[in-house]
């Protein structure tokens, strides 16, 4: 259904002419869910410019979720990926058994291990700790969530 409606929109705006890449980029909407996965990938790759561009795009999605909710959503996705990276990075002995018990496919383990290579074990722990503090701050203070999250990510992506 989503693809069909996007194609109809492109056709309507093309005035019977060829649908070009430029038109698709101009009119195409990107699902918030896709943006958040791209955000996580940009974070893993420490691609600061792409990360903050996608973060801004995500915040501007007209989906009825307020800034606080969106920041919590992105922060929790990044924290989830960081926990997986930490688990894979420290996979020795018993942790190796834990990964097997999680039922992760080998491809996922390889992907997470590759991403974990960009971060030190302590770096991952530090960012997780800051994201935990962010969660408390967002829920208990009037400080702007976007500013707090941006500060944490700027430090993590340095």
C-alpha positions as CSV (number, residue, x, y, z in Angstrom):
1,X,0.0,0.0,0.0
2,X,2.8,2.5,0.9
3,X,4.7,1.9,-2.3
4,X,1.5,2.2,-4.4
5,X,0.6,5.5,-2.8
6,X,4.1,6.8,-3.4
7,X,4.1,5.8,-7.0
8,X,0.7,7.5,-7.5
9,X,2.1,10.7,-6.0
10,X,5.2,10.6,-8.3
11,X,2.9,10.0,-11.3
12,X,0.6,12.9,-10.4
13,X,3.5,15.3,-10.1
14,X,5.4,14.2,-13.2
15,X,2.7,15.7,-15.5
16,X,2.9,12.7,-17.7
17,X,6.6,13.0,-18.1
18,X,9.4,10.6,-17.0
19,X,9.6,10.2,-13.3
20,X,13.2,11.2,-12.5
21,X,15.5,10.6,-9.6
22,X,15.3,14.3,-8.8
23,X,11.5,14.1,-8.5
24,X,11.6,11.1,-6.3
25,X,14.1,12.8,-4.0
26,X,12.0,15.9,-3.9
27,X,8.7,14.2,-3.2
28,X,9.6,11.0,-1.6
29,X,8.8,10.5,2.0
30,X,10.9,8.4,4.2
31,X,9.2,6.3,6.9
32,X,10.3,7.3,10.4
33,X,11.2,3.7,11.1
34,X,13.6,3.6,8.2
35,X,15.2,6.9,9.3
36,X,15.8,5.5,12.8
37,X,17.6,2.5,11.4
38,X,19.7,4.7,9.2
39,X,20.4,6.8,12.4
40,X,21.6,3.8,14.3
41,X,23.9,2.8,11.3
42,X,25.3,6.3,11.1
43,X,26.0,6.2,14.9
44,X,27.7,2.8,14.6
45,X,29.9,4.1,11.8
46,X,30.6,7.3,13.7
47,X,29.4,9.3,10.8
48,X,28.5,12.5,12.7
49,X,27.3,14.6,9.7
50,X,24.9,11.9,8.5
51,X,23.8,11.1,12.0
52,X,22.8,14.7,12.8
53,X,21.2,15.2,9.4
54,X,19.1,12.1,9.9
55,X,18.3,13.1,13.5
56,X,17.0,16.4,12.3
57,X,14.9,14.7,9.6
58,X,13.5,12.3,12.2
59,X,12.6,15.1,14.6
60,X,10.7,16.8,11.7
61,X,8.6,13.8,10.8
62,X,4.9,14.7,11.0
63,X,3.9,11.7,13.0
64,X,2.3,13.3,16.1
65,X,5.1,12.3,18.5
66,X,6.6,15.1,20.5
67,X,10.3,15.9,20.7
68,X,10.7,14.1,24.0
69,X,9.2,10.9,22.7
70,X,11.3,11.0,19.6
71,X,14.5,11.5,21.5
72,X,13.6,8.7,23.9
73,X,12.9,6.4,20.9
74,X,16.2,7.2,19.2
75,X,18.2,6.9,22.4
76,X,16.6,3.5,23.2
77,X,17.4,2.2,19.8
78,X,21.1,3.3,20.1
79,X,21.3,1.9,23.6
80,X,19.9,-1.4,22.4
81,X,22.6,-1.6,19.6
82,X,25.3,-0.5,22.0
83,X,24.4,-3.3,24.5
84,X,24.6,-5.8,21.6
85,X,28.0,-4.4,20.6
86,X,29.2,-4.6,24.2
87,X,28.0,-8.2,24.5
88,X,29.7,-9.3,21.2
89,X,32.9,-7.2,22.0
90,X,33.3,-9.0,25.3
91,X,32.3,-12.4,24.1
92,X,34.7,-14.7,25.8
93,X,34.0,-17.8,27.7
94,X,30.5,-17.6,29.3
95,X,29.5,-14.5,27.3
96,X,30.0,-16.6,24.2
97,X,27.4,-19.0,25.6
98,X,25.0,-16.1,26.3
99,X,25.2,-15.1,22.6
100,X,24.4,-18.7,21.6
101,X,21.4,-18.7,23.9
102,X,20.1,-15.4,22.5
103,X,19.6,-17.3,19.2
104,X,21.3,-14.6,17.1
105,X,22.1,-15.6,13.6
106,X,25.9,-15.6,12.6
107,X,25.3,-12.8,10.2
108,X,23.9,-10.6,13.0
109,X,26.8,-11.4,15.2
110,X,29.3,-10.5,12.4
111,X,27.4,-7.2,11.7
112,X,27.4,-6.2,15.4
113,X,31.1,-7.2,15.8
114,X,32.0,-5.1,12.8
115,X,30.1,-2.1,14.3
116,X,31.7,-2.7,17.7
117,X,35.1,-2.3,16.2
118,X,34.5,1.5,16.0
119,X,34.1,1.8,19.8
120,X,36.2,0.8,22.7
121,X,34.6,-1.4,25.4
122,X,34.9,1.5,27.9
123,X,33.5,4.0,25.2
124,X,30.4,1.8,24.8
125,X,30.0,1.7,28.6
126,X,30.4,5.4,28.9
127,X,27.8,6.1,26.2
128,X,25.3,3.6,27.7
129,X,25.8,5.4,31.1
130,X,25.1,8.8,29.6
131,X,22.0,7.5,27.7
132,X,20.7,6.1,31.0
133,X,21.3,9.6,32.6
134,X,19.6,11.2,29.6
135,X,16.5,9.0,30.1
136,X,16.2,10.2,33.7
137,X,16.8,13.8,32.8
138,X,14.3,13.8,30.0
139,X,11.6,12.3,32.2
140,X,12.3,14.5,35.3
141,X,13.5,17.9,34.1
142,X,12.5,20.7,31.8
143,X,15.8,20.7,30.0
144,X,15.4,20.4,26.2
145,X,15.7,16.7,25.2
146,X,17.2,17.5,21.8
147,X,20.0,19.5,23.3
148,X,20.9,16.9,25.9
149,X,20.8,14.1,23.3
150,X,22.9,16.1,20.8
151,X,25.5,16.8,23.5
152,X,25.8,13.0,24.3
153,X,26.0,12.0,20.7
154,X,28.6,14.7,19.8
155,X,30.8,13.3,22.5
156,X,30.2,9.7,21.5
157,X,30.9,10.3,17.9
158,X,34.1,12.3,18.4
